[in-house]
Amino acid sequence: MNSFSHTSRREFLSRASGGFGALALAGLIGETHAADSDPLAPRVPHFPAKADRVIFIFSTGGVSHVDTFDRKPNLIRDHGKSMTASRWLNKPGQFERFLIKPRWDFKQYGQSGIWVSDLFPNVGSVIDDVCVLNAMHCESDGHDKATLAAHTGVQLARPSIGAWASYGLGTENRNLPSFMVLAPAAPYAGAQTWGSDFLPACHQGTHLVPGKEPLPNLRPGAPSIELQQLELQMLGRLNRNHLEQRAADQSLDARIRSFETAFGMQREAPEAFDLSLETDATLDLYGLKRGATTGFGWQCLVARRLAERGVRFLELIDVGSSANWDSHGNMGDHERLARAIDRPIAGLLADLKQRGMLERTLVVWTTEFGRTPFHKEANHAGREHHNLCFSSWMAGGGVKGGFVHGQSDEHGVLTAEGAVHTHDLHATILHLLGLDHERLTYRYAGRDFRLTDVDGNVVREILA
């Protein structure tokens, strides 16, 4: 009988020189060893946090604010009227545009009486838990640049907000990544939207694709857990010896740590994705049929299960089944797309609340920009890109529910009061996580970088 047979599981793991063995020990016997050199170790925030985690919902393509959460009676009244739009288009000369009314009616919901369009009746039913931001704005009206800015703070490939949250706070569960992205496909700008860029690569988002196997190859390759542990002990020693000679190679260390997390995921991830454990009532809340492994309801329910298991930052990307919200030709597309996410989002908020999780979970819904309240053709069925004003919302995690912050002008063209820039949104999200956006920095290429670049203010008016 070999020597391994005489070694207990705990002794075997404790002897492993770093690598999978050390991580597995911490995960399997519930011990946390937060070494300074460990970039994923839990970290104390700058100040007491209102939220422990974030679920960031991104509807890609540009959702029309005036058709969803920003009711404009004057836009209905002035439908078809012409206006000079040169100052908004930032072009010389006179540009005539025609005001286009929304295609859907608005109703007031909840005790707060917030107006929500008929596109989102289910979200309307939980609006008293939601804080609507009706004066968002950003620099670019191009999909790639605006999508990058919504995630990284700038119109470039920089660390995603999820990567910054992971860097600032570490992980609560070493058997799962601290930042996970649930998406059937990437939005505009691709996987850069969940990248870590110059931050340690262990902070980048792990992409889960809805389906029967969200993360391929989770099943152990070895015949037994003991044999796999022995293999990983040997691999860990080789990796650490290799790394000692290349201490400055950040990508190498990150790759080793990704192996470690992958080992823990073999144990924990399959159970997290197993929706058969949920009741029929819970599945119905998300609009899911038993056995379903795709759809936005699946993304929302799995996000709740991962949030319960300590994942720090979860992004749900809504890209639509055959198109996204980029409704140039026909705003009617919004109806199909809204129907796919309305019930799951409302179900997520209700589920988090009834489980006592919403208070410490910040849910954010946003898009890269809005859509024009006008068009160059009278009665055109579509709308163009519009970055000068759009809507987003937040819920739970320390924000006021049943509250509207900011407003646009009479036609929804420009912000009028309480303008919130993308930097301000990011600063507020970090603040609710207990992080000062001006102090959360990383030195790279001789400069201290941060998510909010050199701008951004916490929107204190919306804090509970």
C-alpha positions in Angstrom: 0.0 0.0 0.0 1.4 3.4 -1.0 2.1 6.2 1.5 -0.9 8.2 0.3 -3.2 5.5 1.7 -1.8 6.1 5.2 -2.4 9.9 5.0 -5.7 11.5 6.1 -7.5 13.8 3.7 -6.8 16.8 6.0 -3.1 15.9 6.3 -2.8 15.4 2.6 -4.3 18.8 1.8 -2.4 20.6 4.4 0.9 19.3 3.0 0.1 20.4 -0.5 2.5 23.2 -1.4 0.0 25.9 -2.5 -2.0 25.3 -5.6 -5.2 23.3 -5.5 -4.3 21.6 -2.2 -4.3 24.7 -0.2 -7.4 26.1 -1.7 -9.2 22.8 -1.4 -8.3 22.6 2.3 -9.8 26.1 2.9 -12.9 25.2 1.0 -13.5 21.7 2.3 -12.9 22.3 6.0 -14.3 25.8 6.1 -11.1 27.6 7.0 -10.0 31.0 5.5 -6.3 31.9 5.3 -6.2 35.5 4.1 -2.6 36.0 3.1 -1.5 39.4 2.0 -0.3 37.9 -1.3 -3.8 36.4 -2.0 -5.6 38.8 -4.3 -8.9 37.0 -3.7 -8.8 37.1 0.1 -11.8 38.9 1.7 -11.0 42.5 2.4 -12.4 45.0 4.8 -14.2 47.9 2.9 -13.3 51.5 3.3 -16.4 52.0 5.5 -19.5 50.0 6.5 -21.3 48.8 3.4 -25.0 48.9 2.7 -24.7 46.0 0.1 -22.7 42.8 0.2 -23.1 42.0 -3.5 -24.4 43.4 -6.8 -26.6 42.0 -9.5 -25.9 44.2 -12.6 -28.5 43.8 -15.4 -27.5 45.1 -18.7 -29.9 45.4 -21.6 -27.7 45.9 -24.6 -28.6 48.0 -27.6 -30.1 51.1 -26.1 -33.5 51.0 -24.4 -35.8 53.9 -25.1 -36.4 55.9 -21.9 -39.5 57.7 -23.2 -41.1 54.3 -23.9 -40.3 52.7 -20.6 -39.7 54.7 -17.4 -39.6 58.4 -18.4 -43.2 59.5 -19.1 -43.5 62.6 -21.2 -47.1 63.9 -21.7 -45.8 66.8 -23.8 -44.2 64.3 -26.2 -47.6 62.8 -26.8 -49.1 66.3 -27.2 -46.5 67.5 -29.6 -46.3 64.3 -31.7 -45.3 65.2 -35.3 -44.2 68.7 -34.5 -40.9 69.7 -36.0 -37.9 71.1 -34.0 -34.4 72.3 -34.7 -32.0 69.7 -33.4 -28.6 71.0 -34.4 -27.5 71.8 -30.8 -28.2 68.2 -29.7 -26.7 66.6 -32.8 -23.5 68.7 -32.2 -23.4 69.5 -35.9 -23.3 72.9 -37.7 -26.4 74.0 -39.6 -30.1 73.5 -39.1 -31.4 70.0 -38.7 -35.1 69.5 -38.6 -36.5 66.6 -36.6 -40.0 65.5 -35.8 -41.2 64.5 -32.3 -42.3 60.9 -32.0 -44.7 59.9 -29.2 -44.3 56.6 -27.3 -46.1 53.5 -28.6 -47.2 52.4 -25.2 -49.3 53.9 -22.5 -48.0 54.5 -18.9 -49.7 53.7 -15.6 -49.0 54.6 -12.0 -47.9 51.7 -9.8 -47.6 51.0 -6.1 -48.0 53.4 -3.2 -45.3 55.6 -4.7 -47.4 56.1 -7.9 -44.4 55.9 -10.1 -45.2 55.9 -13.8 -44.1 52.8 -15.8 -45.1 52.0 -19.3 -47.1 49.0 -20.4 -43.8 47.3 -21.5 -43.0 46.6 -17.9 -46.1 45.8 -15.9 -44.4 43.2 -13.7 -41.6 45.6 -12.8 -44.3 48.1 -12.1 -45.8 45.7 -9.5 -42.5 45.9 -7.5 -41.8 49.6 -8.2 -42.0 50.5 -4.5 -38.6 48.7 -4.1 -37.1 50.5 -7.1 -35.3 53.8 -7.4 -35.6 55.1 -11.0 -32.9 57.4 -12.5 -34.5 59.4 -15.2 -31.6 61.8 -16.0 -28.8 59.5 -16.9 -26.3 60.6 -19.6 -22.9 59.6 -21.1 -20.4 60.8 -23.7 -20.9 58.5 -26.7 -23.8 57.5 -28.8 -21.8 54.6 -30.4 -22.6 51.1 -29.1 -19.1 49.9 -28.5 -17.8 53.1 -26.7 -21.0 53.6 -24.7 -21.1 49.9 -23.7 -17.5 50.0 -22.6 -18.1 53.2 -20.6 -21.1 51.6 -18.9 -18.9 48.8 -17.7 -15.4 50.3 -17.4 -16.1 54.0 -16.9 -14.3 55.0 -20.1 -14.6 54.4 -23.8 -11.7 52.0 -23.7 -10.8 48.5 -22.6 -10.2 48.9 -18.9 -11.2 46.8 -15.9 -14.9 46.2 -15.6 -16.9 47.4 -12.6 -17.2 43.7 -11.6 -13.4 43.3 -11.6 -13.0 46.5 -9.5 -15.5 45.1 -7.0 -13.6 41.8 -6.8 -10.3 43.7 -6.5 -11.6 45.9 -3.7 -13.4 43.3 -1.6 -12.1 39.9 -2.6 -14.4 36.9 -2.5 -16.7 35.4 0.1 -16.5 31.9 -1.4 -13.2 30.5 -2.7 -15.1 27.7 -4.5 -16.7 30.1 -6.9 -15.4 33.1 -8.9 -16.0 36.4 -7.3 -17.3 37.9 -10.6 -19.6 35.9 -12.9 -21.4 36.9 -16.1 -24.5 35.1 -17.2 -25.1 35.7 -20.9 -26.1 33.8 -24.0 -23.7 36.1 -25.9 -21.5 39.1 -25.3 -22.9 42.7 -25.8 -21.3 45.3 -28.0 -17.5 45.5 -27.3 -17.5 41.8 -26.5 -15.7 40.1 -23.6 -13.9 43.4 -22.8 -17.0 44.3 -20.9 -16.2 41.8 -18.2 -12.4 41.9 -18.5 -9.9 42.8 -15.8 -7.4 44.5 -18.1 -4.4 45.6 -15.9 -5.9 44.3 -12.6 -4.9 40.8 -11.7 -6.5 38.4 -14.1 -8.2 36.5 -11.3 -10.7 39.4 -11.0 -12.1 39.1 -14.6 -15.6 37.8 -15.0 -16.3 34.1 -15.5 -18.7 33.7 -18.4 -21.6 31.3 -18.0 -23.7 30.5 -21.1 -27.3 29.4 -20.4 -27.8 25.8 -21.3 -27.5 22.3 -20.0 -23.8 22.8 -19.3 -23.2 26.5 -18.3 -19.6 25.8 -17.5 -18.1 23.0 -19.6 -15.8 20.4 -18.1 -16.7 20.7 -14.5 -16.7 17.0 -13.9 -13.5 15.6 -12.5 -11.2 14.0 -15.0 -9.6 11.6 -12.5 -11.3 8.4 -11.4 -11.5 9.5 -7.8 -11.2 12.8 -5.8 -8.1 11.4 -4.0 -6.3 10.7 -7.2 -7.2 14.1 -8.6 -5.9 15.7 -5.4 -2.6 13.8 -5.8 -2.3 15.0 -9.4 -3.1 18.6 -8.4 -0.5 18.5 -5.6 2.1 17.5 -8.0 1.0 20.2 -10.5 0.8 22.8 -7.7 4.5 22.1 -6.8 5.6 22.5 -10.4 3.5 25.6 -10.9 4.9 27.3 -7.8 8.5 26.4 -8.6 7.9 27.8 -12.1 6.3 31.0 -10.6 9.2 31.6 -8.2 11.5 32.1 -11.1 8.9 34.5 -12.8 7.5 36.4 -9.8 6.5 39.4 -11.9 4.4 37.3 -14.4 1.0 38.3 -13.2 -0.8 36.3 -15.8 1.0 33.1 -14.7 -0.1 33.6 -11.1 -3.6 34.3 -12.2 -3.7 31.1 -14.3 -2.6 29.1 -11.3 -5.3 30.7 -9.2 -7.9 30.0 -11.9 -7.0 26.3 -11.7 -7.5 26.5 -7.9 -11.0 28.0 -8.3 -11.9 25.5 -11.0 -11.2 22.7 -8.5 -13.5 24.2 -6.0 -16.1 24.8 -8.6 -16.3 21.1 -9.4 -17.7 20.7 -5.9 -20.0 23.7 -5.6 -21.0 24.9 -9.1 -23.1 21.9 -10.2 -25.4 22.2 -7.1 -25.7 26.0 -7.7 -27.0 25.4 -11.2 -29.4 22.6 -10.2 -32.8 24.3 -10.4 -34.6 21.0 -9.7 -34.1 21.9 -6.0 -36.4 24.9 -6.4 -40.2 24.8 -5.7 -42.8 25.2 -8.4 -43.8 28.5 -6.8 -40.3 29.8 -7.2 -39.9 28.7 -10.8 -43.3 30.3 -11.6 -42.1 33.5 -10.0 -39.4 33.7 -12.7 -41.6 32.5 -15.5 -39.6 29.2 -15.7 -40.9 25.8 -16.7 -39.3 22.9 -14.7 -36.3 21.6 -16.5 -35.6 24.8 -18.5 -31.9 25.8 -18.8 -32.2 28.9 -21.0 -33.9 32.2 -21.0 -33.7 35.3 -18.9 -35.7 33.7 -16.1 -32.9 31.1 -15.8 -30.3 33.8 -15.7 -32.1 35.6 -12.9 -32.8 32.5 -10.8 -29.2 31.2 -11.1 -28.0 34.7 -10.2 -30.0 34.5 -7.0 -28.6 31.1 -6.2 -25.0 32.3 -6.8 -25.6 35.4 -4.8 -26.7 33.2 -1.9 -23.4 31.3 -2.2 -21.2 34.3 -1.9 -20.5 35.5 -5.5 -19.6 39.2 -5.1 -20.7 40.6 -8.5 -23.1 39.1 -11.0 -23.8 40.5 -14.4 -26.8 39.4 -16.4 -26.6 40.5 -20.0 -29.9 40.7 -21.8 -29.2 40.4 -25.5 -32.5 39.0 -26.8 -32.9 35.8 -28.6 -32.6 37.1 -32.2 -31.8 40.8 -31.7 -31.1 43.4 -29.1 -32.7 46.7 -28.1 -31.2 48.7 -31.1 -34.6 49.5 -32.6 -33.7 51.8 -35.5 -36.4 50.4 -37.8 -39.2 49.4 -35.6 -39.8 50.2 -31.9 -42.2 47.3 -31.9 -39.1 45.2 -31.1 -39.1 46.6 -27.6 -42.4 44.8 -26.8 -40.9 41.3 -27.5 -37.7 42.1 -25.7 -39.4 43.6 -22.7 -41.7 40.6 -22.4 -38.7 38.3 -22.1 -37.2 40.2 -19.1 -40.1 41.9 -17.3 -41.4 38.9 -15.3 -37.9 37.4 -14.5 -36.7 40.8 -13.2 -39.8 41.4 -11.1 -39.5 37.8 -9.8 -35.9 38.3 -8.9 -36.7 41.4 -6.8 -39.6 39.7 -5.1 -37.6 36.5 -4.4 -34.7 38.4 -3.0 -37.1 40.4 -0.8 -39.0 37.4 0.6 -35.7 35.7 1.4 -34.4 38.7 3.3 -31.6 39.3 0.7 -32.7 42.4 -1.0 -31.6 44.7 1.8 -28.0 43.6 1.3 -28.2 42.9 -2.5 -27.9 45.9 -4.9 -29.8 45.2 -8.1 -28.9 47.6 -11.0 -30.6 47.8 -14.4 -29.1 49.9 -17.1 -28.4 50.2 -20.9 -25.7 52.0 -22.8 -27.9 54.9 -23.8 -31.5 55.8 -24.6 -33.2 56.5 -27.9 -34.2 59.8 -29.6 -37.6 61.2 -28.8 -37.5 62.6 -32.4 -36.7 61.4 -35.9 -35.8 62.9 -39.2 -38.9 61.4 -40.7 -42.4 62.2 -39.2 -44.2 59.1 -37.9 -41.1 56.9 -38.4 -41.5 53.5 -36.6 -38.0 53.6 -35.0 -35.7 55.7 -32.9 -32.0 56.5 -33.1 -29.2 56.4 -30.5 -29.4 59.0 -27.8 -26.8 59.5 -25.1 -27.9 62.9 -23.8 -30.6 61.4 -21.6 -31.8 57.9 -20.7 -33.2 55.9 -17.8 -31.7 53.3 -15.4 -32.8 52.0 -12.0 -31.5 50.5 -8.8 -33.1 48.5 -6.1 -32.2 47.1 -2.6 -28.7 47.4 -1.2 -29.1 50.8 0.5 -31.1 52.8 -2.1 -34.5 54.4 -1.6 -37.4 52.4 -2.9 -40.4 53.9 -4.6 -38.3 57.0 -5.6 -37.6 58.8 -8.8 -34.4 60.8 -9.0 -33.8 63.4 -11.8 -35.9 64.4 -14.7 -35.5 65.2 -18.4 -36.9 68.2 -20.2 -40.5 68.3 -21.5 -39.7 66.0 -24.4 -37.1 63.7 -22.9 -34.3 65.2 -25.0 -31.9 66.6 -22.4 -31.4 66.2 -18.6 -33.2 68.9 -16.7 -32.7 68.1 -13.0 -30.6 65.6 -11.0 -28.4 64.5 -13.9 -26.4 61.3 -13.3 -23.4 60.5 -15.4 -22.1 57.0 -15.8 -19.2 57.9 -13.5 -21.8 59.0 -10.8 -23.6 55.6 -11.2 -20.4 53.7 -10.7 -19.3 55.9 -7.8 -22.7 55.2 -6.1 -22.5 51.4 -6.7 -19.0 51.3 -5.1 -20.1 53.5 -2.2 -23.0 51.1 -1.4 -20.4 48.3 -1.4 -18.4 50.3 1.2 -15.8 51.5 -1.3 -14.6 55.0 -1.9 -14.3 55.4 -5.6 -11.5 57.9 -5.2 -9.4 55.6 -3.0 -10.0 52.4 -4.9 -7.0 52.7 -7.2 -4.5 50.5 -9.0 -1.0 51.7 -10.1 -0.3 50.8 -13.7 2.2 52.2 -16.2 3.2 54.9 -13.6 -0.3 56.1 -13.0 -3.0 55.4 -10.4 -6.1 54.3 -12.2 -9.7 54.1 -10.9 -13.1 53.0 -12.2 -14.4 56.6 -12.3 -11.3 58.0 -14.0 -11.0 61.6 -12.7 -14.7 62.3 -12.2 -17.8 61.0 -10.5 -19.9 61.8 -7.4 -22.0 59.6 -5.2 -25.7 60.3 -5.8 -26.5 60.8 -2.1 -30.0 61.8 -2.8 -31.0 58.2 -3.5 -29.3 56.6 -0.5 -31.7 55.2 2.1 
